């Protein structure tokens, strides 16, 4: 499991060329270069949704819905050239790949994930963490921060990719080994920090029933 984390994005200037904003570069890096299974945006705005919609329209046209995809598939099956059909299939695969990009649930701006068999709480503002969050989780991941941070406090790790920019904004959690590895990058793909997170495995309780 490779989980991507995106820090809050600053609004891009009005004259920023398409594809060059920090969040667009970060999304491309996670999907195309790092090939994460999923990625979660830790900001409080709709910056990721705007990128996903723009990319989907560029891939498949003005209507990127499933219904429109079926209509295009039916039309190409009847009269499309092999090249048109190949182009359609490639575009649809990438459109479906965009579904691996998520934002924190609106309004509550928090969610819970499993990283391997460890519980992670993801939240925009860490000041809103309560005792239940802290007690249950091995990883406490937040978005609102001035800089990237990976720090162990007690038995838990506090982690933020920081805002998208030169100092970071992207983090990948990889649980392929015994430890979870956190690697922080900037939008250009440069490594900012790399840390192995020593975390206790979730205990397994065996219950034996009687008679």
Secondary structure as the mmCIF struct_conf table of DSSP 4:
data_model
#
loop_
_struct_conf.conf_type_id
_struct_conf.id
_struct_conf.beg_label_comp_id
_struct_conf.beg_label_asym_id
_struct_conf.beg_label_seq_id
_struct_conf.end_label_comp_id
_struct_conf.end_label_asym_id
_struct_conf.end_label_seq_id
STRN STRN1 UNK A 2 UNK A 6
HELX_LH_PP_P HELX_LH_PP_P1 UNK A 7 UNK A 13
TURN_TY1_P TURN_TY1_P1 UNK A 14 UNK A 15
HELX_LH_PP_P HELX_LH_PP_P2 UNK A 16 UNK A 17
TURN_TY1_P TURN_TY1_P2 UNK A 18 UNK A 19
BEND BEND1 UNK A 21 UNK A 21
HELX_RH_AL_P HELX_RH_AL_P1 UNK A 22 UNK A 28
HELX_RH_PI_P HELX_RH_PI_P1 UNK A 29 UNK A 33
BEND BEND2 UNK A 34 UNK A 34
BEND BEND3 UNK A 37 UNK A 37
STRN STRN2 UNK A 38 UNK A 41
BEND BEND4 UNK A 43 UNK A 46
HELX_RH_AL_P HELX_RH_AL_P2 UNK A 47 UNK A 60
BEND BEND5 UNK A 62 UNK A 62
BEND BEND6 UNK A 65 UNK A 65
HELX_RH_AL_P HELX_RH_AL_P3 UNK A 66 UNK A 79
HELX_RH_AL_P HELX_RH_AL_P4 UNK A 82 UNK A 97
HELX_RH_3T_P HELX_RH_3T_P1 UNK A 98 UNK A 100
STRN STRN3 UNK A 101 UNK A 103
HELX_LH_PP_P HELX_LH_PP_P3 UNK A 104 UNK A 105
TURN_TY1_P TURN_TY1_P3 UNK A 106 UNK A 108
STRN STRN4 UNK A 110 UNK A 115
TURN_TY1_P TURN_TY1_P4 UNK A 116 UNK A 117
STRN STRN5 UNK A 118 UNK A 123
BEND BEND7 UNK A 124 UNK A 124
HELX_RH_3T_P HELX_RH_3T_P2 UNK A 126 UNK A 128
HELX_RH_AL_P HELX_RH_AL_P5 UNK A 131 UNK A 136
BEND BEND8 UNK A 138 UNK A 138
STRN STRN6 UNK A 139 UNK A 142
BEND BEND9 UNK A 146 UNK A 147
STRN STRN7 UNK A 149 UNK A 153
TURN_TY1_P TURN_TY1_P5 UNK A 154 UNK A 155
STRN STRN8 UNK A 156 UNK A 160
BEND BEND10 UNK A 163 UNK A 164
STRN STRN9 UNK A 165 UNK A 165
TURN_TY1_P TURN_TY1_P6 UNK A 166 UNK A 167
STRN STRN10 UNK A 168 UNK A 168
STRN STRN11 UNK A 169 UNK A 174
BEND BEND11 UNK A 176 UNK A 179
STRN STRN12 UNK A 180 UNK A 186
TURN_TY1_P TURN_TY1_P7 UNK A 187 UNK A 188
STRN STRN13 UNK A 191 UNK A 197
HELX_LH_PP_P HELX_LH_PP_P4 UNK A 200 UNK A 203
HELX_LH_PP_P HELX_LH_PP_P5 UNK A 208 UNK A 210
#
